[in-house]
Amino acid sequence: MLNKLESDVYRTVKQYNMFSENDRVLVAMSGGADSCALVYVLKSLCDILSIKIGCAHLNHGIRGDEALRDMNSAKKIAEKLSIPFH
């Protein structure tokens, strides 16, 4: 059974025909709460939507240690969810 957020995302994806069956979806992941939540929700919907996801993070190198923490956080989440990280 889907939770409220998953149901809302699923309904929106279907309403706007955002993905087709067997699509590969690359999620831009900053390491912040919004993009992390999106990755978790899309991962939970992969089977229902018949999609595969991966995530991409761009470290511009202009925020020093904070940027490295964001990148490492995003990478850990991808590893935890067993999805490709770019």
TAZI-V357587 format. One record per residue. N is the residue number from 0. RES is the residue in one small letter. SS is DSSP state (H for helix, E for strand, - for the rest). BURIAL is 1 if it has 16 or more other C-alpha atoms within 10 Angstrom, else 0. Layout:
n->N res->RES ss->SS burial->BURIAL
n->N res->RES ss->SS burial->BURIAL
//
This chain:
n->0 res->m ss->- burial->0
n->1 res->l ss->- burial->0
n->2 res->n ss->- burial->0
n->3 res->k ss->H burial->0
n->4 res->l ss->H burial->0
n->5 res->e ss->H burial->1
n->6 res->s ss->H burial->0
n->7 res->d ss->H burial->0
n->8 res->v ss->H burial->0
n->9 res->y ss->H burial->1
n->10 res->r ss->H burial->0
n->11 res->t ss->H burial->0
n->12 res->v ss->H burial->0
n->13 res->k ss->H burial->0
n->14 res->q ss->H burial->0
n->15 res->y ss->- burial->0
n->16 res->n ss->- burial->0
n->17 res->m ss->- burial->0
n->18 res->f ss->- burial->0
n->19 res->s ss->- burial->0
n->20 res->e ss->- burial->0
n->21 res->n ss->- burial->0
n->22 res->d ss->- burial->0
n->23 res->r ss->E burial->0
n->24 res->v ss->E burial->0
n->25 res->l ss->E burial->0
n->26 res->v ss->E burial->1
n->27 res->a ss->E burial->1
n->28 res->m ss->- burial->1
n->29 res->s ss->- burial->1
n->30 res->g ss->- burial->1
n->31 res->g ss->- burial->0
n->32 res->a ss->H burial->0
n->33 res->d ss->H burial->0
n->34 res->s ss->H burial->1
n->35 res->c ss->H burial->1
n->36 res->a ss->H burial->0
n->37 res->l ss->H burial->1
n->38 res->v ss->H burial->1
n->39 res->y ss->H burial->0
n->40 res->v ss->H burial->1
n->41 res->l ss->H burial->1
n->42 res->k ss->H burial->1
n->43 res->s ss->H burial->0
n->44 res->l ss->H burial->1
n->45 res->c ss->H burial->1
n->46 res->d ss->H burial->0
n->47 res->i ss->H burial->0
n->48 res->l ss->H burial->1
n->49 res->s ss->- burial->0
n->50 res->i ss->- burial->1
n->51 res->k ss->E burial->1
n->52 res->i ss->E burial->1
n->53 res->g ss->E burial->1
n->54 res->c ss->E burial->1
n->55 res->a ss->E burial->1
n->56 res->h ss->- burial->1
n->57 res->l ss->- burial->0
n->58 res->n ss->- burial->0
n->59 res->h ss->- burial->0
n->60 res->g ss->- burial->0
n->61 res->i ss->- burial->0
n->62 res->r ss->- burial->0
n->63 res->g ss->H burial->0
n->64 res->d ss->H burial->0
n->65 res->e ss->H burial->0
n->66 res->a ss->H burial->1
n->67 res->l ss->H burial->0
n->68 res->r ss->H burial->0
n->69 res->d ss->H burial->1
n->70 res->m ss->H burial->1
n->71 res->n ss->H burial->0
n->72 res->s ss->H burial->1
n->73 res->a ss->H burial->1
n->74 res->k ss->H burial->1
n->75 res->k ss->H burial->0
n->76 res->i ss->H burial->1
n->77 res->a ss->H burial->1
n->78 res->e ss->H burial->0
n->79 res->k ss->H burial->0
n->80 res->l ss->H burial->0
n->81 res->s ss->- burial->0
n->82 res->i ss->- burial->1
n->83 res->p ss->E burial->0
n->84 res->f ss->E burial->1
n->85 res->h ss->- burial->0
//
